[in-house]
Each structure stands twice: as structure tokens, then as C-alpha cells.
Amino acid sequence: MANISERTKGLGKTRIKYDAAVADVMELVNTMINPFYNEYPSLVHFCNGSVASDDVESDIKNIYERGEAAAVSCIETNILSENPDIYTPIKKMNLRTSLP
């Protein structure tokens, strides 16, 4: 004969917590946007679907040009100068590249 606890397994505390956690995850997933549905003209985070702010988008779009300008400046001031110093690093650029 079946044990009573086996028949009511779906009503246990663990199962209720599990169902609540699943409902929370489903609610979160439903609030996210699809990054492949291109209705947004700006950059969209691939994992969570959040839209990039204007300053983050600007930094990411201009990262190559800013890096090249920093490299040229470093070469001109550190290597092609009268007192070359090849051990001076390129100055760090404070770019905003992280999305919320």
C-alpha cells in the first residue's frame, strides 16, 4: 500500500518553494527583451536584454578610434621624442563599457 507521504509529495514545503522559485524565474524572463528582435536602435546587452545608455554606446562605438589616437600619442611622446622611453605604458582610457 502506498504511503501517505508519497501521495501528497506535490503539497510538501519543498515543492511549494520550488514552484515559487520557478514562478519568479518565469516572471523575470518574461520581463526581459529579446536581444535578437531589433526594435531598438541602440546597443542591447546580449544576456539580459538591457539597453545601453548614450555614454556607454558612444564609448563602445568609438573605442577603436580612441585607442588608435592613444597609441599614436604614446608613440609620439615616448618613442619618437628626444629621450625615448619604451617602458612607459599607454595611458588608460576610462571608457564606460558595462551595461547595467
A tleap script that builds the chain and sets N, CA, C and O, in Angstrom:
source leaprc.protein.ff14SB
mol = sequence {
  NMET ALA ASN ILE SER GLU ARG THR LYS GLY
  LEU GLY LYS THR ARG ILE LYS TYR ASP ALA
  ALA VAL ALA ASP VAL MET GLU LEU VAL ASN
  THR MET ILE ASN PRO PHE TYR ASN GLU TYR
  PRO SER LEU VAL HIE PHE CYS ASN GLY SER
  VAL ALA SER ASP ASP VAL GLU SER ASP ILE
  LYS ASN ILE TYR GLU ARG GLY GLU ALA ALA
  ALA VAL SER CYS ILE GLU THR ASN ILE LEU
  SER GLU ASN PRO ASP ILE TYR THR PRO ILE
  LYS LYS MET ASN LEU ARG THR SER LEU CPRO
}
set mol.1.N position { 0.836 -1.178 0.000 }
set mol.1.CA position { 0.000 0.000 0.000 }
set mol.1.C position { 0.883 1.244 0.000 }
set mol.1.O position { 1.929 1.270 0.648 }
set mol.2.N position { 0.468 2.248 -0.710 }
set mol.2.CA position { 1.255 3.472 -0.837 }
set mol.2.C position { 1.239 4.264 0.460 }
set mol.2.O position { 0.223 4.354 1.149 }
set mol.3.N position { 2.355 4.815 0.759 }
set mol.3.CA position { 2.484 5.647 1.946 }
set mol.3.C position { 1.800 6.995 1.685 }
set mol.3.O position { 1.805 7.486 0.556 }
set mol.4.N position { 1.225 7.579 2.707 }
set mol.4.CA position { 0.511 8.844 2.546 }
set mol.4.C position { 1.464 9.949 2.103 }
set mol.4.O position { 1.087 10.797 1.294 }
set mol.5.N position { 2.697 9.952 2.620 }
set mol.5.CA position { 3.652 10.995 2.250 }
set mol.5.C position { 4.032 10.908 0.777 }
set mol.5.O position { 4.380 11.924 0.177 }
set mol.6.N position { 3.973 9.719 0.180 }
set mol.6.CA position { 4.282 9.578 -1.242 }
set mol.6.C position { 3.155 10.152 -2.102 }
set mol.6.O position { 3.409 10.708 -3.170 }
set mol.7.N position { 1.908 10.015 -1.635 }
set mol.7.CA position { 0.779 10.509 -2.420 }
set mol.7.C position { 0.672 12.024 -2.376 }
set mol.7.O position { 0.180 12.632 -3.327 }
set mol.8.N position { 1.117 12.641 -1.304 }
set mol.8.CA position { 0.992 14.093 -1.161 }
set mol.8.C position { 2.330 14.799 -1.360 }
set mol.8.O position { 2.562 15.871 -0.801 }
set mol.9.N position { 3.207 14.195 -2.157 }
set mol.9.CA position { 4.533 14.782 -2.371 }
set mol.9.C position { 4.434 16.169 -3.020 }
set mol.9.O position { 5.259 17.040 -2.745 }
set mol.10.N position { 3.443 16.372 -3.866 }
set mol.10.CA position { 3.286 17.656 -4.542 }
set mol.10.C position { 2.843 18.783 -3.634 }
set mol.10.O position { 2.873 19.945 -4.040 }
set mol.11.N position { 2.436 18.474 -2.424 }
set mol.11.CA position { 1.976 19.500 -1.495 }
set mol.11.C position { 2.994 19.796 -0.409 }
set mol.11.O position { 2.701 20.550 0.519 }
set mol.12.N position { 4.196 19.213 -0.508 }
set mol.12.CA position { 5.214 19.423 0.514 }
set mol.12.C position { 5.813 20.816 0.459 }
set mol.12.O position { 5.666 21.537 -0.528 }
set mol.13.N position { 6.493 21.182 1.544 }
set mol.13.CA position { 7.102 22.507 1.640 }
set mol.13.C position { 8.161 22.720 0.577 }
set mol.13.O position { 8.268 23.810 0.015 }
set mol.14.N position { 8.948 21.687 0.296 }
set mol.14.CA position { 9.997 21.806 -0.719 }
set mol.14.C position { 9.392 22.068 -2.096 }
set mol.14.O position { 9.895 22.898 -2.853 }
set mol.15.N position { 8.320 21.362 -2.414 }
set mol.15.CA position { 7.673 21.533 -3.707 }
set mol.15.C position { 7.061 22.929 -3.836 }
set mol.15.O position { 7.116 23.532 -4.908 }
set mol.16.N position { 6.489 23.436 -2.769 }
set mol.16.CA position { 5.894 24.774 -2.794 }
set mol.16.C position { 6.970 25.826 -3.005 }
set mol.16.O position { 6.768 26.765 -3.775 }
set mol.17.N position { 8.120 25.687 -2.331 }
set mol.17.CA position { 9.231 26.620 -2.538 }
set mol.17.C position { 9.748 26.542 -3.964 }
set mol.17.O position { 10.057 27.563 -4.578 }
set mol.18.N position { 9.842 25.322 -4.489 }
set mol.18.CA position { 10.310 25.119 -5.867 }
set mol.18.C position { 9.369 25.806 -6.852 }
set mol.18.O position { 9.819 26.503 -7.762 }
set mol.19.N position { 8.064 25.608 -6.670 }
set mol.19.CA position { 7.095 26.230 -7.577 }
set mol.19.C position { 7.168 27.749 -7.514 }
set mol.19.O position { 7.023 28.418 -8.537 }
set mol.20.N position { 7.390 28.298 -6.330 }
set mol.20.CA position { 7.512 29.753 -6.189 }
set mol.20.C position { 8.779 30.251 -6.887 }
set mol.20.O position { 8.761 31.305 -7.524 }
set mol.21.N position { 9.873 29.503 -6.771 }
set mol.21.CA position { 11.122 29.899 -7.434 }
set mol.21.C position { 10.959 29.838 -8.944 }
set mol.21.O position { 11.443 30.724 -9.649 }
set mol.22.N position { 10.298 28.825 -9.448 }
set mol.22.CA position { 10.059 28.712 -10.891 }
set mol.22.C position { 9.197 29.866 -11.375 }
set mol.22.O position { 9.449 30.421 -12.445 }
set mol.23.N position { 8.189 30.232 -10.609 }
set mol.23.CA position { 7.328 31.356 -10.988 }
set mol.23.C position { 8.116 32.663 -11.018 }
set mol.23.O position { 7.900 33.493 -11.902 }
set mol.24.N position { 9.031 32.858 -10.058 }
set mol.24.CA position { 9.864 34.061 -10.043 }
set mol.24.C position { 10.765 34.125 -11.263 }
set mol.24.O position { 10.915 35.186 -11.869 }
set mol.25.N position { 11.368 32.995 -11.633 }
set mol.25.CA position { 12.250 32.960 -12.809 }
set mol.25.C position { 11.446 33.225 -14.074 }
set mol.25.O position { 11.896 33.975 -14.940 }
set mol.26.N position { 10.286 32.634 -14.195 }
set mol.26.CA position { 9.458 32.857 -15.386 }
set mol.26.C position { 9.024 34.319 -15.493 }
set mol.26.O position { 8.973 34.871 -16.592 }
set mol.27.N position { 8.713 34.944 -14.365 }
set mol.27.CA position { 8.347 36.364 -14.375 }
set mol.27.C position { 9.528 37.219 -14.835 }
set mol.27.O position { 9.356 38.153 -15.618 }
set mol.28.N position { 10.726 36.896 -14.347 }
set mol.28.CA position { 11.917 37.634 -14.744 }
set mol.28.C position { 12.194 37.480 -16.237 }
set mol.28.O position { 12.483 38.463 -16.919 }
set mol.29.N position { 12.108 36.263 -16.743 }
set mol.29.CA position { 12.370 36.011 -18.161 }
set mol.29.C position { 11.344 36.736 -19.027 }
set mol.29.O position { 11.690 37.261 -20.086 }
set mol.30.N position { 10.116 36.770 -18.599 }
set mol.30.CA position { 9.080 37.451 -19.378 }
set mol.30.C position { 9.265 38.961 -19.406 }
set mol.30.O position { 8.771 39.611 -20.327 }
set mol.31.N position { 9.966 39.548 -18.419 }
set mol.31.CA position { 10.193 40.988 -18.427 }
set mol.31.C position { 11.382 41.383 -19.292 }
set mol.31.O position { 11.536 42.559 -19.623 }
set mol.32.N position { 12.217 40.430 -19.659 }
set mol.32.CA position { 13.394 40.739 -20.485 }
set mol.32.C position { 12.978 40.923 -21.941 }
set mol.32.O position { 11.970 40.384 -22.398 }
set mol.33.N position { 13.780 41.693 -22.643 }
set mol.33.CA position { 13.525 41.858 -24.067 }
set mol.33.C position { 14.365 40.855 -24.838 }
set mol.33.O position { 15.365 40.352 -24.325 }
set mol.34.N position { 13.974 40.570 -26.035 }
set mol.34.CA position { 14.719 39.658 -26.890 }
set mol.34.C position { 15.807 40.457 -27.607 }
set mol.34.O position { 15.482 41.337 -28.405 }
set mol.35.N position { 17.100 40.178 -27.346 }
set mol.35.CA position { 18.157 40.973 -27.989 }
set mol.35.C position { 18.235 40.760 -29.495 }
set mol.35.O position { 18.864 41.553 -30.196 }
set mol.36.N position { 17.606 39.701 -30.003 }
set mol.36.CA position { 17.633 39.446 -31.438 }
set mol.36.C position { 16.487 40.133 -32.168 }
set mol.36.O position { 16.514 40.246 -33.394 }
set mol.37.N position { 15.493 40.587 -31.438 }
set mol.37.CA position { 14.400 41.343 -32.034 }
set mol.37.C position { 14.844 42.796 -32.080 }
set mol.37.O position { 14.850 43.483 -31.059 }
set mol.38.N position { 15.212 43.256 -33.252 }
set mol.38.CA position { 15.920 44.521 -33.394 }
set mol.38.C position { 14.949 45.695 -33.519 }
set mol.38.O position { 14.861 46.315 -34.579 }
set mol.39.N position { 14.230 45.998 -32.459 }
set mol.39.CA position { 13.379 47.182 -32.463 }
set mol.39.C position { 14.073 48.374 -31.826 }
set mol.39.O position { 13.560 49.492 -31.871 }
set mol.40.N position { 15.242 48.142 -31.232 }
set mol.40.CA position { 15.987 49.195 -30.547 }
set mol.40.C position { 17.165 49.647 -31.413 }
set mol.40.O position { 17.958 48.817 -31.856 }
set mol.41.N position { 17.284 50.944 -31.657 }
set mol.41.CA position { 18.399 51.422 -32.496 }
set mol.41.C position { 19.732 51.431 -31.748 }
set mol.41.O position { 20.782 51.566 -32.376 }
set mol.42.N position { 19.711 51.293 -30.439 }
set mol.42.CA position { 20.953 51.348 -29.668 }
set mol.42.C position { 21.428 49.937 -29.341 }
set mol.42.O position { 20.789 48.946 -29.694 }
set mol.43.N position { 22.568 49.875 -28.655 }
set mol.43.CA position { 23.137 48.589 -28.277 }
set mol.43.C position { 22.313 47.925 -27.190 }
set mol.43.O position { 21.793 48.589 -26.294 }
set mol.44.N position { 22.198 46.596 -27.280 }
set mol.44.CA position { 21.422 45.824 -26.315 }
set mol.44.C position { 22.325 44.745 -25.737 }
set mol.44.O position { 23.042 44.070 -26.475 }
set mol.45.N position { 22.293 44.581 -24.415 }
set mol.45.CA position { 23.088 43.557 -23.744 }
set mol.45.C position { 22.590 42.186 -24.176 }
set mol.45.O position { 21.388 41.921 -24.152 }
set mol.46.N position { 23.514 41.316 -24.571 }
set mol.46.CA position { 23.141 40.022 -25.121 }
set mol.46.C position { 22.477 39.119 -24.080 }
set mol.46.O position { 21.521 38.414 -24.404 }
set mol.47.N position { 22.961 39.127 -22.849 }
set mol.47.CA position { 22.469 38.198 -21.829 }
set mol.47.C position { 21.162 38.634 -21.188 }
set mol.47.O position { 20.246 37.824 -21.044 }
set mol.48.N position { 21.060 39.898 -20.801 }
set mol.48.CA position { 19.863 40.287 -20.071 }
set mol.48.C position { 18.948 41.225 -20.845 }
set mol.48.O position { 17.868 41.561 -20.359 }
set mol.49.N position { 19.346 41.652 -22.026 }
set mol.49.CA position { 18.463 42.458 -22.858 }
set mol.49.C position { 18.329 43.908 -22.461 }
set mol.49.O position { 17.452 44.598 -22.980 }
set mol.50.N position { 19.167 44.402 -21.558 }
set mol.50.CA position { 19.063 45.808 -21.173 }
set mol.50.C position { 19.690 46.691 -22.256 }
set mol.50.O position { 20.651 46.296 -22.915 }
set mol.51.N position { 19.137 47.877 -22.423 }
set mol.51.CA position { 19.583 48.806 -23.461 }
set mol.51.C position { 20.697 49.678 -22.898 }
set mol.51.O position { 20.619 50.148 -21.763 }
set mol.52.N position { 21.731 49.889 -23.702 }
set mol.52.CA position { 22.887 50.684 -23.276 }
set mol.52.C position { 22.532 52.160 -23.192 }
set mol.52.O position { 21.728 52.665 -23.976 }
set mol.53.N position { 23.142 52.842 -22.231 }
set mol.53.CA position { 22.946 54.288 -22.128 }
set mol.53.C position { 23.742 54.981 -23.237 }
set mol.53.O position { 24.557 54.355 -23.914 }
set mol.54.N position { 23.496 56.271 -23.409 }
set mol.54.CA position { 24.131 57.010 -24.501 }
set mol.54.C position { 25.649 57.065 -24.358 }
set mol.54.O position { 26.367 56.918 -25.348 }
set mol.55.N position { 26.153 57.277 -23.127 }
set mol.55.CA position { 27.607 57.372 -22.961 }
set mol.55.C position { 28.286 56.020 -23.167 }
set mol.55.O position { 29.391 55.973 -23.708 }
set mol.56.N position { 27.664 54.929 -22.757 }
set mol.56.CA position { 28.229 53.595 -22.994 }
set mol.56.C position { 28.235 53.293 -24.488 }
set mol.56.O position { 29.220 52.780 -25.021 }
set mol.57.N position { 27.154 53.607 -25.146 }
set mol.57.CA position { 27.063 53.360 -26.583 }
set mol.57.C position { 28.106 54.176 -27.349 }
set mol.57.O position { 28.732 53.667 -28.279 }
set mol.58.N position { 28.290 55.430 -26.962 }
set mol.58.CA position { 29.281 56.274 -27.613 }
set mol.58.C position { 30.692 55.726 -27.417 }
set mol.58.O position { 31.474 55.669 -28.366 }
set mol.59.N position { 31.020 55.322 -26.185 }
set mol.59.CA position { 32.358 54.776 -25.922 }
set mol.59.C position { 32.618 53.499 -26.709 }
set mol.59.O position { 33.708 53.318 -27.252 }
set mol.60.N position { 31.632 52.616 -26.775 }
set mol.60.CA position { 31.825 51.355 -27.489 }
set mol.60.C position { 31.947 51.596 -28.992 }
set mol.60.O position { 32.758 50.952 -29.658 }
set mol.61.N position { 31.156 52.508 -29.523 }
set mol.61.CA position { 31.215 52.770 -30.966 }
set mol.61.C position { 32.510 53.461 -31.378 }
set mol.61.O position { 32.956 53.298 -32.514 }
set mol.62.N position { 33.123 54.231 -30.476 }
set mol.62.CA position { 34.343 54.973 -30.808 }
set mol.62.C position { 35.596 54.373 -30.172 }
set mol.62.O position { 36.624 55.047 -30.100 }
set mol.63.N position { 35.534 53.138 -29.716 }
set mol.63.CA position { 36.646 52.555 -28.971 }
set mol.63.C position { 37.886 52.376 -29.857 }
set mol.63.O position { 39.006 52.580 -29.390 }
set mol.64.N position { 37.705 52.007 -31.103 }
set mol.64.CA position { 38.849 51.804 -31.992 }
set mol.64.C position { 39.574 53.122 -32.260 }
set mol.64.O position { 40.799 53.187 -32.167 }
set mol.65.N position { 38.824 54.164 -32.591 }
set mol.65.CA position { 39.438 55.459 -32.883 }
set mol.65.C position { 40.146 56.031 -31.659 }
set mol.65.O position { 41.243 56.576 -31.777 }
set mol.66.N position { 39.528 55.912 -30.490 }
set mol.66.CA position { 40.151 56.425 -29.271 }
set mol.66.C position { 41.411 55.650 -28.915 }
set mol.66.O position { 42.395 56.238 -28.466 }
set mol.67.N position { 41.390 54.336 -29.112 }
set mol.67.CA position { 42.573 53.522 -28.858 }
set mol.67.C position { 43.704 53.836 -29.818 }
set mol.67.O position { 44.867 53.895 -29.419 }
set mol.68.N position { 43.364 54.039 -31.078 }
set mol.68.CA position { 44.384 54.389 -32.065 }
set mol.68.C position { 44.988 55.760 -31.757 }
set mol.68.O position { 46.200 55.940 -31.882 }
set mol.69.N position { 44.169 56.717 -31.360 }
set mol.69.CA position { 44.675 58.040 -31.007 }
set mol.69.C position { 45.588 57.960 -29.782 }
set mol.69.O position { 46.603 58.654 -29.722 }
set mol.70.N position { 45.235 57.120 -28.804 }
set mol.70.CA position { 46.076 56.964 -27.617 }
set mol.70.C position { 47.404 56.303 -27.979 }
set mol.70.O position { 48.445 56.671 -27.435 }
set mol.71.N position { 47.378 55.332 -28.890 }
set mol.71.CA position { 48.614 54.670 -29.306 }
set mol.71.C position { 49.523 55.630 -30.060 }
set mol.71.O position { 50.732 55.647 -29.830 }
set mol.72.N position { 48.957 56.426 -30.954 }
set mol.72.CA position { 49.761 57.399 -31.708 }
set mol.72.C position { 50.355 58.428 -30.757 }
set mol.72.O position { 51.526 58.787 -30.885 }
set mol.73.N position { 49.571 58.898 -29.818 }
set mol.73.CA position { 50.068 59.864 -28.845 }
set mol.73.C position { 51.205 59.276 -28.008 }
set mol.73.O position { 52.196 59.954 -27.737 }
set mol.74.N position { 51.063 58.027 -27.605 }
set mol.74.CA position { 52.100 57.363 -26.812 }
set mol.74.C position { 53.385 57.203 -27.618 }
set mol.74.O position { 54.482 57.411 -27.100 }
set mol.75.N position { 53.242 56.838 -28.874 }
set mol.75.CA position { 54.424 56.669 -29.730 }
set mol.75.C position { 55.137 57.997 -29.925 }
set mol.75.O position { 56.363 58.075 -29.841 }
set mol.76.N position { 54.354 59.045 -30.188 }
set mol.76.CA position { 54.967 60.351 -30.425 }
set mol.76.C position { 55.638 60.915 -29.177 }
set mol.76.O position { 56.714 61.504 -29.276 }
set mol.77.N position { 55.034 60.749 -28.017 }
set mol.77.CA position { 55.602 61.356 -26.807 }
set mol.77.C position { 56.652 60.484 -26.130 }
set mol.77.O position { 57.531 61.013 -25.449 }
set mol.78.N position { 56.589 59.169 -26.294 }
set mol.78.CA position { 57.514 58.298 -25.574 }
set mol.78.C position { 58.602 57.661 -26.432 }
set mol.78.O position { 59.706 57.420 -25.946 }
set mol.79.N position { 58.313 57.390 -27.674 }
set mol.79.CA position { 59.291 56.679 -28.507 }
set mol.79.C position { 59.993 57.612 -29.483 }
set mol.79.O position { 61.207 57.514 -29.661 }
set mol.80.N position { 59.262 58.504 -30.111 }
set mol.80.CA position { 59.844 59.390 -31.111 }
set mol.80.C position { 60.334 60.704 -30.517 }
set mol.80.O position { 60.645 61.632 -31.263 }
set mol.81.N position { 60.408 60.804 -29.206 }
set mol.81.CA position { 60.871 62.032 -28.564 }
set mol.81.C position { 62.399 62.024 -28.459 }
set mol.81.O position { 63.053 61.059 -28.855 }
set mol.82.N position { 62.954 63.104 -27.924 }
set mol.82.CA position { 64.405 63.199 -27.773 }
set mol.82.C position { 64.934 62.186 -26.754 }
set mol.82.O position { 66.034 61.655 -26.913 }
set mol.83.N position { 64.160 61.926 -25.726 }
set mol.83.CA position { 64.533 60.929 -24.709 }
set mol.83.C position { 63.529 59.778 -24.759 }
set mol.83.O position { 62.555 59.784 -24.005 }
set mol.84.N position { 63.745 58.791 -25.632 }
set mol.84.CA position { 62.765 57.714 -25.760 }
set mol.84.C position { 62.695 56.846 -24.501 }
set mol.84.O position { 63.710 56.552 -23.871 }
set mol.85.N position { 61.501 56.457 -24.163 }
set mol.85.CA position { 61.260 55.571 -23.031 }
set mol.85.C position { 60.243 54.524 -23.476 }
set mol.85.O position { 59.042 54.790 -23.527 }
set mol.86.N position { 60.740 53.334 -23.798 }
set mol.86.CA position { 59.858 52.304 -24.332 }
set mol.86.C position { 59.069 51.577 -23.238 }
set mol.86.O position { 58.186 50.777 -23.547 }
set mol.87.N position { 59.368 51.839 -21.999 }
set mol.87.CA position { 58.687 51.152 -20.905 }
set mol.87.C position { 57.485 51.914 -20.361 }
set mol.87.O position { 56.778 51.398 -19.494 }
set mol.88.N position { 57.242 53.097 -20.835 }
set mol.88.CA position { 56.078 53.857 -20.405 }
set mol.88.C position { 54.829 53.277 -21.071 }
set mol.88.O position { 54.772 53.193 -22.298 }
set mol.89.N position { 53.838 52.880 -20.289 }
set mol.89.CA position { 52.628 52.281 -20.887 }
set mol.89.C position { 51.724 53.340 -21.513 }
set mol.89.O position { 51.837 54.533 -21.228 }
set mol.90.N position { 50.841 52.874 -22.360 }
set mol.90.CA position { 49.806 53.743 -22.919 }
set mol.90.C position { 48.866 54.125 -21.779 }
set mol.90.O position { 48.490 53.282 -20.965 }
set mol.91.N position { 48.494 55.389 -21.727 }
set mol.91.CA position { 47.613 55.847 -20.655 }
set mol.91.C position { 46.252 55.148 -20.760 }
set mol.91.O position { 45.704 54.960 -21.846 }
set mol.92.N position { 45.739 54.776 -19.603 }
set mol.92.CA position { 44.462 54.087 -19.527 }
set mol.92.C position { 43.329 55.033 -19.891 }
set mol.92.O position { 43.266 56.167 -19.416 }
set mol.93.N position { 42.433 54.545 -20.744 }
set mol.93.CA position { 41.261 55.307 -21.110 }
set mol.93.C position { 40.112 54.866 -20.220 }
set mol.93.O position { 39.855 53.668 -20.100 }
set mol.94.N position { 39.433 55.785 -19.608 }
set mol.94.CA position { 38.302 55.447 -18.745 }
set mol.94.C position { 37.039 55.387 -19.592 }
set mol.94.O position { 36.291 56.358 -19.701 }
set mol.95.N position { 36.822 54.213 -20.192 }
set mol.95.CA position { 35.666 54.008 -21.032 }
set mol.95.C position { 34.555 53.342 -20.234 }
set mol.95.O position { 34.801 52.492 -19.378 }
set mol.96.N position { 33.351 53.741 -20.531 }
set mol.96.CA position { 32.199 53.060 -19.932 }
set mol.96.C position { 31.751 51.995 -20.914 }
set mol.96.O position { 31.192 52.295 -21.968 }
set mol.97.N position { 32.003 50.759 -20.556 }
set mol.97.CA position { 31.640 49.664 -21.457 }
set mol.97.C position { 30.684 48.674 -20.812 }
set mol.97.O position { 30.262 47.721 -21.468 }
set mol.98.N position { 30.336 48.866 -19.568 }
set mol.98.CA position { 29.460 47.898 -18.908 }
set mol.98.C position { 28.025 48.386 -18.913 }
set mol.98.O position { 27.731 49.560 -18.687 }
set mol.99.N position { 27.154 47.446 -19.178 }
set mol.99.CA position { 25.725 47.739 -19.170 }
set mol.99.C position { 25.178 47.358 -17.805 }
set mol.99.O position { 25.740 46.508 -17.114 }
set mol.100.N position { 24.092 47.984 -17.427 }
set mol.100.CA position { 23.510 47.642 -16.122 }
set mol.100.C position { 22.962 46.227 -16.091 }
set mol.100.O position { 22.441 45.789 -15.066 }
savepdb mol mol.pdb
quit
